[in-house]
Amino acid sequence: MASPYLHSTGVSLVVSYAIIDLATIIFVALRFYAVYLTGRKVKAHDLFCVLSLVTLFGYSAITLIGTVSGGTGLHIWDVTTVQLDISLKTFFVSSFFWAASVSSFRLSILLLYIEIFAVSPKFQWAAWVAIAFVCAFFVTATATALSLCQPIAFGWNKTISGGYCGDIGQAELAGAAFNMVLDIIIVLLPLPVVWNLQLSTDKKVGITVTFGLGLG
């Protein structure tokens, strides 16, 4: 059923996911260690961070199944029909975990913003609007994945009579554009508040650069 070997691209993907997941575990563990040291209660932004981590694990596991058993990363002419079926199915399922992980992480950041910058009513309003957009993104991404091909199984089984798929390329392009806009908004959102703080210009620049790293 599956390829008896792991192609070079697959090895790179496995290593990349292992490094990313390990680094994420360490960062989340450090976050909760800081919670323990400061004695504060676990808050909503902490829980969304954990949810993002769990769904990241789900996304990684399913993607790795597609890589190892489905030949994900290979040219379509280099995989068998069985492998292609596995690859397309895992890609479909992984899209839900990806949307949940990304959305949870963004909500964690925005809720943390709301806690840190509680003195600015305008910022609070803007942050809640951004949260609404993140929720809309998750709903839209989920609905798009479920409705792009009808019936859903037509996405990996083109022999189904009467089945059809929408413009997958256009859907991915629109999703990527919306993602980029959301990330830019979340990164830039606190900067007006930061530049109004009673801090030296050097410190303001340092904080701005730190937030700007989120675009990387």
Residue frames relative to the residue before (quaternion, step in Angstrom):
aa qw qx qy qz dx dy dz
M 1.0000 0.0000 0.0000 0.0000 0.00 0.00 0.00
A 0.7964 0.2162 -0.1128 0.5534 3.58 0.82 -0.94
S 0.6161 -0.5341 0.4240 0.3943 3.50 -1.26 0.38
P 0.4304 -0.7243 0.4707 0.2619 3.62 -0.86 0.87
Y 0.7500 0.3020 -0.2008 0.5532 3.59 1.23 -0.06
L 0.3669 -0.7005 0.5637 0.2387 3.53 -1.30 0.35
H 0.3797 -0.7519 0.4943 0.2146 3.56 -0.56 1.17
S 0.6985 -0.5087 0.3092 0.3972 3.57 -1.24 0.50
T 0.6335 0.5153 -0.3295 0.4739 3.58 1.02 -0.78
G 0.6381 0.5349 -0.3149 0.4556 3.55 1.05 -0.80
V 0.6226 0.5344 -0.3352 0.4630 3.57 1.03 -0.81
S 0.6458 0.5230 -0.3124 0.4602 3.58 0.96 -0.88
L 0.6571 0.5085 -0.3066 0.4644 3.58 0.98 -0.84
V 0.6453 0.5216 -0.3198 0.4575 3.58 0.95 -0.90
V 0.6677 0.4957 -0.2969 0.4693 3.58 0.90 -0.94
S 0.6498 0.5291 -0.3158 0.4451 3.58 0.94 -0.89
Y 0.6812 0.4772 -0.2930 0.4716 3.57 0.87 -0.94
A 0.6266 0.5384 -0.3420 0.4479 3.60 1.01 -0.75
I 0.6685 0.4935 -0.2965 0.4708 3.59 0.95 -0.89
I 0.6694 0.5047 -0.3015 0.4542 3.58 0.89 -0.96
D 0.6787 0.4900 -0.2963 0.4599 3.59 0.88 -0.93
L 0.6462 0.5159 -0.3202 0.4623 3.59 0.99 -0.82
A 0.6552 0.5062 -0.3089 0.4680 3.57 0.94 -0.90
T 0.6479 0.5224 -0.3176 0.4544 3.58 1.00 -0.83
I 0.6222 0.5357 -0.3339 0.4630 3.59 1.00 -0.81
I 0.6611 0.5144 -0.3044 0.4536 3.57 0.92 -0.93
F 0.6801 0.4959 -0.2972 0.4508 3.60 0.88 -0.94
V 0.6635 0.4858 -0.3093 0.4775 3.59 0.96 -0.83
A 0.6274 0.5309 -0.3330 0.4623 3.58 1.03 -0.77
L 0.6495 0.5065 -0.3103 0.4746 3.59 1.00 -0.83
R 0.6022 0.5602 -0.3517 0.4470 3.57 1.08 -0.73
F 0.7269 0.4244 -0.2454 0.4810 3.58 0.83 -0.98
Y 0.5720 0.5499 -0.3843 0.4720 3.58 1.20 -0.41
A 0.6348 0.5112 -0.3178 0.4844 3.57 1.06 -0.77
V 0.6080 0.5421 -0.3455 0.4660 3.59 1.06 -0.73
Y 0.6580 0.5132 -0.2941 0.4661 3.55 1.00 -0.90
L 0.6801 0.5028 -0.2948 0.4447 3.58 0.89 -0.94
T 0.7191 0.4357 -0.2527 0.4788 3.58 0.96 -0.82
G 0.4065 -0.7481 0.4445 0.2786 3.57 1.25 -0.30
R 0.4680 0.6746 -0.4626 0.3345 3.60 1.17 0.28
K 0.5764 -0.5887 0.4411 0.3559 3.54 -1.26 0.36
V 0.5280 -0.5878 0.4989 0.3562 3.54 -1.23 0.48
K 0.1588 -0.8213 0.5464 0.0423 3.55 -0.77 1.08
A 0.7522 -0.4138 0.2665 0.4382 3.54 -1.34 0.17
H 0.6669 0.5036 -0.3267 0.4415 3.60 0.91 -0.81
D 0.5969 0.5394 -0.3619 0.4709 3.60 1.17 -0.47
L 0.6726 0.5055 -0.2934 0.4538 3.57 0.94 -0.91
F 0.6427 0.5032 -0.3267 0.4764 3.58 1.02 -0.74
C 0.5961 0.5538 -0.3548 0.4605 3.57 1.14 -0.60
V 0.6494 0.5005 -0.3039 0.4852 3.58 1.02 -0.84
L 0.6369 0.5251 -0.3241 0.4621 3.58 0.98 -0.85
S 0.6333 0.5259 -0.3242 0.4661 3.56 1.02 -0.80
L 0.6488 0.5218 -0.3098 0.4591 3.57 1.01 -0.85
V 0.6693 0.5091 -0.3002 0.4503 3.58 0.88 -0.97
T 0.6976 0.4538 -0.2754 0.4813 3.58 0.88 -0.92
L 0.5660 0.5591 -0.3835 0.4690 3.60 1.20 -0.44
F 0.6309 0.5220 -0.3299 0.4697 3.57 1.00 -0.81
G 0.6428 0.5204 -0.3179 0.4635 3.57 0.99 -0.84
Y 0.6541 0.5116 -0.3070 0.4650 3.56 0.95 -0.91
S 0.6658 0.5076 -0.3040 0.4545 3.58 0.91 -0.93
A 0.6636 0.5209 -0.3090 0.4392 3.58 0.89 -0.96
I 0.6918 0.4730 -0.2828 0.4666 3.57 0.87 -0.96
T 0.6464 0.5139 -0.3208 0.4639 3.57 1.01 -0.79
L 0.6494 0.5132 -0.3157 0.4639 3.58 1.04 -0.75
I 0.5903 0.5434 -0.3628 0.4740 3.57 1.12 -0.63
G 0.6598 0.5056 -0.2973 0.4698 3.54 0.98 -0.89
T 0.6591 0.5138 -0.3042 0.4572 3.57 1.06 -0.75
V 0.7314 0.4354 -0.2371 0.4683 3.56 0.82 -1.05
S 0.7956 0.3163 -0.1507 0.4943 3.58 0.82 -1.02
G 0.7684 0.3843 -0.1936 0.4737 3.56 1.13 -0.58
G 0.4591 -0.7124 0.4371 0.3010 3.56 1.25 -0.06
T 0.2257 0.7860 -0.5429 0.1913 3.59 1.13 0.55
G 0.7142 0.3863 -0.3149 0.4915 3.58 -0.82 1.02
L 0.6420 0.4918 -0.3223 0.4920 3.56 1.28 -0.30
H 0.5913 -0.5303 0.4504 0.4079 3.56 -1.26 0.30
I 0.6088 -0.6019 0.3768 0.3536 3.56 -1.02 0.80
W 0.6508 0.5197 -0.3226 0.4498 3.60 1.12 -0.59
D 0.6784 0.5043 -0.2848 0.4521 3.59 1.26 -0.34
V 0.6664 0.4612 -0.3108 0.4966 3.61 1.25 0.10
T 0.5004 -0.6405 0.4907 0.3140 3.54 -1.20 0.55
T 0.6808 -0.4718 0.3586 0.4305 3.57 -1.29 0.18
V 0.6399 0.5254 -0.3162 0.4631 3.55 1.03 -0.83
Q 0.6571 0.5085 -0.3081 0.4633 3.58 0.95 -0.87
L 0.6467 0.5205 -0.3188 0.4575 3.56 0.95 -0.87
D 0.6209 0.5434 -0.3297 0.4589 3.57 1.03 -0.79
I 0.6660 0.4939 -0.2911 0.4772 3.58 0.94 -0.94
S 0.6547 0.5336 -0.3075 0.4383 3.57 0.92 -0.94
L 0.6942 0.4728 -0.2780 0.4661 3.59 0.87 -0.93
K 0.6428 0.5163 -0.3246 0.4636 3.59 1.04 -0.75
T 0.6805 0.4774 -0.2975 0.4696 3.58 0.90 -0.89
F 0.6062 0.5444 -0.3547 0.4586 3.59 1.09 -0.67
F 0.6454 0.5260 -0.3138 0.4564 3.58 0.97 -0.86
V 0.7000 0.4647 -0.2733 0.4684 3.58 0.80 -1.01
S 0.6562 0.5399 -0.3196 0.4192 3.59 0.94 -0.87
S 0.5750 0.6143 -0.3819 0.3822 3.60 1.12 -0.60
F 0.6426 0.5170 -0.3279 0.4607 3.61 1.08 -0.65
F 0.6567 0.4942 -0.3059 0.4805 3.57 0.99 -0.82
W 0.6269 0.5337 -0.3375 0.4563 3.59 1.04 -0.76
A 0.6706 0.4980 -0.3005 0.4604 3.59 0.85 -0.96
A 0.6658 0.5021 -0.3034 0.4611 3.59 0.97 -0.85
S 0.6660 0.5084 -0.3075 0.4510 3.59 0.95 -0.86
V 0.6790 0.4868 -0.2879 0.4680 3.58 0.86 -0.97
S 0.6709 0.4982 -0.2992 0.4607 3.58 0.91 -0.90
S 0.6462 0.5199 -0.3218 0.4567 3.60 0.96 -0.84
F 0.6531 0.5142 -0.3140 0.4588 3.56 0.97 -0.86
R 0.6580 0.5024 -0.3080 0.4687 3.58 0.96 -0.84
L 0.6453 0.5086 -0.3222 0.4703 3.58 0.98 -0.79
S 0.6111 0.5505 -0.3440 0.4528 3.58 1.05 -0.74
I 0.6638 0.5013 -0.2978 0.4683 3.57 0.94 -0.92
L 0.6953 0.4884 -0.2829 0.4450 3.58 0.83 -0.99
L 0.6503 0.4986 -0.3184 0.4766 3.59 1.01 -0.75
L 0.6180 0.5179 -0.3378 0.4855 3.57 1.12 -0.62
Y 0.5962 0.5549 -0.3446 0.4668 3.57 1.04 -0.76
I 0.6706 0.5183 -0.2973 0.4396 3.56 0.85 -1.03
E 0.6620 0.4973 -0.3012 0.4730 3.57 1.05 -0.74
I 0.6966 0.4856 -0.2791 0.4483 3.57 0.92 -0.93
F 0.7935 0.2780 -0.1262 0.5264 3.57 0.87 -0.98
A 0.1269 0.8464 -0.5040 0.1164 3.56 0.94 0.94
V 0.6128 0.5941 -0.3462 0.3894 3.60 1.20 -0.42
S 0.7084 0.4355 -0.2591 0.4914 3.59 1.21 -0.28
P 0.3248 -0.7722 0.5140 0.1845 3.62 -0.31 1.22
K 0.6369 0.5309 -0.3308 0.4505 3.59 1.00 -0.79
F 0.6528 0.4997 -0.3138 0.4750 3.55 0.98 -0.83
Q 0.6180 0.5471 -0.3436 0.4481 3.58 0.98 -0.83
W 0.6554 0.5086 -0.3049 0.4678 3.57 0.92 -0.91
A 0.6660 0.5044 -0.2997 0.4607 3.58 0.92 -0.93
A 0.6486 0.5218 -0.3180 0.4537 3.58 1.00 -0.81
W 0.6618 0.4943 -0.3105 0.4704 3.60 0.98 -0.78
V 0.6004 0.5316 -0.3533 0.4818 3.58 1.13 -0.61
A 0.6434 0.5137 -0.3153 0.4720 3.58 1.00 -0.84
I 0.6178 0.5366 -0.3361 0.4662 3.59 1.04 -0.75
A 0.6344 0.5275 -0.3249 0.4623 3.56 1.01 -0.82
F 0.6491 0.5099 -0.3116 0.4707 3.59 1.02 -0.80
V 0.6317 0.5231 -0.3343 0.4643 3.60 1.02 -0.78
C 0.6532 0.5014 -0.3083 0.4764 3.59 0.96 -0.85
A 0.6360 0.5209 -0.3189 0.4717 3.57 1.04 -0.80
F 0.6175 0.5425 -0.3385 0.4581 3.57 1.05 -0.76
F 0.6669 0.5066 -0.3089 0.4508 3.59 0.88 -0.94
V 0.6635 0.4984 -0.3035 0.4682 3.57 0.91 -0.93
T 0.6716 0.5039 -0.2950 0.4562 3.57 0.93 -0.92
A 0.6544 0.5125 -0.3125 0.4599 3.60 0.94 -0.89
T 0.6604 0.5020 -0.3019 0.4698 3.58 0.99 -0.85
A 0.6730 0.4970 -0.2930 0.4628 3.57 0.90 -0.96
T 0.6384 0.5299 -0.3271 0.4524 3.58 1.02 -0.79
A 0.6558 0.5140 -0.3116 0.4568 3.58 0.94 -0.90
L 0.7017 0.4767 -0.2665 0.4575 3.57 1.02 -0.82
S 0.7730 0.3773 -0.1827 0.4761 3.57 1.09 -0.65
L 0.4724 0.7117 -0.4343 0.2859 3.60 1.21 -0.30
C 0.7798 0.1403 -0.0814 0.6047 3.57 1.03 -0.79
Q 0.0565 -0.7983 0.5996 -0.0034 3.56 -0.92 0.94
P 0.4517 -0.3220 -0.8010 0.2253 1.52 -1.20 2.16
I 0.7119 -0.4652 0.2954 0.4352 3.59 -1.22 0.38
A 0.6548 0.5477 -0.3122 0.4170 3.58 0.96 -0.90
F 0.5321 0.6279 -0.4149 0.3879 3.60 1.20 -0.33
G 0.5337 0.6429 -0.3934 0.3836 3.56 1.22 -0.41
W 0.7937 0.2014 -0.1273 0.5598 3.59 1.11 -0.57
N 0.7365 0.3157 -0.2128 0.5590 3.58 1.27 -0.09
K 0.1464 -0.8456 0.5111 0.0480 3.56 0.08 1.33
T 0.5585 0.6152 -0.3955 0.3913 3.60 1.23 0.01
I 0.4820 0.6677 -0.4397 0.3587 3.60 1.28 -0.15
S 0.4188 -0.7286 0.4893 0.2332 3.57 -0.71 1.09
G 0.8291 0.2191 -0.1779 0.4827 3.55 -0.96 0.93
G 0.5009 0.6676 -0.4242 0.3515 3.59 1.24 0.01
Y 0.0031 -0.7936 0.6084 -0.0005 3.57 -1.20 0.44
C 0.1996 -0.7517 0.6152 0.1288 3.54 -1.28 0.42
G 0.4751 -0.6514 0.5101 0.2994 3.55 -1.13 0.65
D 0.6960 -0.4377 0.3525 0.4470 3.54 -1.32 -0.20
I 0.2564 -0.8066 0.5157 0.1327 3.57 -0.05 1.32
G 0.6401 0.5426 -0.3250 0.4362 3.58 0.96 -0.84
Q 0.6664 0.4940 -0.2956 0.4738 3.57 0.95 -0.88
A 0.6397 0.5261 -0.3225 0.4583 3.58 1.02 -0.80
E 0.6657 0.4937 -0.3003 0.4721 3.59 0.98 -0.84
L 0.6382 0.5256 -0.3246 0.4594 3.59 1.02 -0.78
A 0.6583 0.4997 -0.3021 0.4751 3.57 0.95 -0.90
G 0.6524 0.5184 -0.3094 0.4582 3.57 0.99 -0.84
A 0.6551 0.5128 -0.3085 0.4612 3.58 0.97 -0.86
A 0.6502 0.5170 -0.3126 0.4607 3.59 1.00 -0.84
F 0.6625 0.4976 -0.2991 0.4734 3.58 0.95 -0.92
N 0.6186 0.5503 -0.3289 0.4544 3.57 1.08 -0.78
M 0.6728 0.5028 -0.2963 0.4547 3.54 0.88 -0.96
V 0.6462 0.5186 -0.3168 0.4617 3.57 0.97 -0.87
L 0.6479 0.5209 -0.3176 0.4561 3.59 0.95 -0.89
D 0.6630 0.5081 -0.3099 0.4541 3.59 0.90 -0.92
I 0.6509 0.5110 -0.3172 0.4631 3.59 0.95 -0.86
I 0.6444 0.5230 -0.3197 0.4573 3.60 0.95 -0.87
I 0.6823 0.4963 -0.2940 0.4491 3.58 0.87 -0.96
V 0.6654 0.4975 -0.3025 0.4671 3.58 1.01 -0.79
L 0.7398 0.4293 -0.2334 0.4624 3.59 0.89 -0.90
L 0.4871 0.7259 -0.4023 0.2721 3.58 1.19 -0.56
P 0.7754 0.3654 -0.2331 0.4592 3.66 0.71 -0.88
L 0.4812 0.7213 -0.4220 0.2648 3.61 1.19 -0.31
P 0.6361 0.5122 -0.3636 0.4480 3.67 0.89 -0.69
V 0.6401 0.5089 -0.3254 0.4748 3.59 1.04 -0.74
V 0.6448 0.5354 -0.3179 0.4432 3.58 0.95 -0.92
W 0.7164 0.4568 -0.2635 0.4569 3.59 0.89 -0.90
N 0.6402 0.4830 -0.3334 0.4957 3.59 1.28 -0.05
L 0.4993 0.6514 -0.4262 0.3805 3.59 1.29 -0.01
Q 0.5041 -0.6355 0.4940 0.3131 3.54 -1.23 0.52
L 0.3601 0.7060 -0.5177 0.3224 3.53 0.39 1.31
S 0.5857 -0.5526 0.4381 0.3995 3.55 -1.25 0.34
T 0.6431 -0.5355 0.3821 0.3920 3.55 -1.22 0.51
D 0.6206 0.5569 -0.3436 0.4320 3.59 1.02 -0.79
K 0.6743 0.4877 -0.2962 0.4688 3.57 0.94 -0.86
K 0.6274 0.5326 -0.3307 0.4620 3.57 1.05 -0.77
V 0.6467 0.5077 -0.3120 0.4762 3.55 1.00 -0.86
G 0.6410 0.5364 -0.3177 0.4478 3.59 0.98 -0.84
I 0.6637 0.4888 -0.2976 0.4817 3.58 0.97 -0.87
T 0.6312 0.5379 -0.3251 0.4545 3.56 1.03 -0.83
V 0.6561 0.5013 -0.3056 0.4741 3.57 0.95 -0.89
T 0.6240 0.5455 -0.3339 0.4490 3.58 1.03 -0.78
F 0.6675 0.4686 -0.2965 0.4969 3.58 0.91 -0.88
G 0.6427 0.5548 -0.3208 0.4198 3.56 1.02 -0.82
L 0.5659 0.6005 -0.3827 0.4155 3.59 1.18 -0.50
G 0.5641 0.6154 -0.3771 0.4010 3.56 1.22 -0.42
L 0.6263 0.5344 -0.3367 0.4570 3.58 1.24 -0.32
G 0.5534 0.6453 -0.3764 0.3684 3.54 1.30 -0.28
